[in-house]
Amino acid sequence: MDDALYQLAEETGLALKAKGWMLATAESCTGGWVGEAVTAVSGSSSWYDRGFITYTNEAKQEMLGVATETLALHGAVSEATVREMASGVLARSQAGISLAISGIAGPTGGSPDKPVGTVCFAWAVRGGEVESECCRFSGDRREVRLQAVEKALRGVLARM
């Protein structure tokens, strides 16, 4: 892991500890990379509760409670789906905040409506609102996924 990502994960942990919150994650296109980044920080068990890797639609439904209708209407890479993923992981954890990521890292899988590099995020705060956004990143598969991990953690920091 590069130093910048480690520092971001460490900063996220310090902010979570200061607030007395735990983080829980639901990842699709990043395949657990947020979990890898945060668990690289020693002592992260005091602020990282759990992570779900839900790569298939079935996993999103079974593990996080994403509705079949949501996936059928909006697709896995959509604000509607990541919002349900963020709510689902929060409901299945002790965390104070959750994040969810679903996207198309490429090089295959893109479409005119959702080209490669499209990644959707959601953050849910216990007792608060679910916020979401979609971004379009450039670069190869690794670069898209890395940008998604950084965006997800910066999103947590912004909501602390």
NORVENUR-V235201 format. One record per residue. N is the residue number from 0. RES is the residue in one letter. SS is DSSP state (helix for helix, strand for strand, loop for the rest). Layout:
N:RES:SS / N:RES:SS
This chain:
0:M:loop / 1:D:loop / 2:D:helix / 3:A:helix / 4:L:helix / 5:Y:helix / 6:Q:helix / 7:L:helix / 8:A:helix / 9:E:helix / 10:E:helix / 11:T:helix / 12:G:helix / 13:L:helix / 14:A:helix / 15:L:helix / 16:K:helix / 17:A:helix / 18:K:helix / 19:G:loop / 20:W:loop / 21:M:loop / 22:L:strand / 23:A:strand / 24:T:strand / 25:A:strand / 26:E:strand / 27:S:loop / 28:C:loop / 29:T:loop / 30:G:loop / 31:G:loop / 32:W:helix / 33:V:helix / 34:G:helix / 35:E:helix / 36:A:helix / 37:V:helix / 38:T:helix / 39:A:loop / 40:V:loop / 41:S:loop / 42:G:loop / 43:S:helix / 44:S:helix / 45:S:helix / 46:W:loop / 47:Y:strand / 48:D:strand / 49:R:strand / 50:G:strand / 51:F:strand / 52:I:strand / 53:T:loop / 54:Y:loop / 55:T:loop / 56:N:helix / 57:E:helix / 58:A:helix / 59:K:helix / 60:Q:helix / 61:E:helix / 62:M:helix / 63:L:helix / 64:G:loop / 65:V:loop / 66:A:loop / 67:T:helix / 68:E:helix / 69:T:helix / 70:L:helix / 71:A:helix / 72:L:helix / 73:H:helix / 74:G:loop / 75:A:loop / 76:V:loop / 77:S:loop / 78:E:helix / 79:A:helix / 80:T:helix / 81:V:helix / 82:R:helix / 83:E:helix / 84:M:helix / 85:A:helix / 86:S:helix / 87:G:helix / 88:V:helix / 89:L:helix / 90:A:helix / 91:R:loop / 92:S:loop / 93:Q:loop / 94:A:loop / 95:G:loop / 96:I:strand / 97:S:strand / 98:L:strand / 99:A:strand / 100:I:strand / 101:S:strand / 102:G:strand / 103:I:loop / 104:A:loop / 105:G:loop / 106:P:loop / 107:T:loop / 108:G:loop / 109:G:loop / 110:S:loop / 111:P:loop / 112:D:loop / 113:K:loop / 114:P:loop / 115:V:loop / 116:G:loop / 117:T:strand / 118:V:strand / 119:C:strand / 120:F:strand / 121:A:strand / 122:W:strand / 123:A:strand / 124:V:strand / 125:R:loop / 126:G:loop / 127:G:loop / 128:E:loop / 129:V:strand / 130:E:strand / 131:S:strand / 132:E:strand / 133:C:strand / 134:C:strand / 135:R:strand / 136:F:loop / 137:S:loop / 138:G:loop / 139:D:loop / 140:R:helix / 141:R:helix / 142:E:helix / 143:V:helix / 144:R:helix / 145:L:helix / 146:Q:helix / 147:A:helix / 148:V:helix / 149:E:helix / 150:K:helix / 151:A:helix / 152:L:helix / 153:R:helix / 154:G:helix / 155:V:helix / 156:L:helix / 157:A:helix / 158:R:loop / 159:M:loop
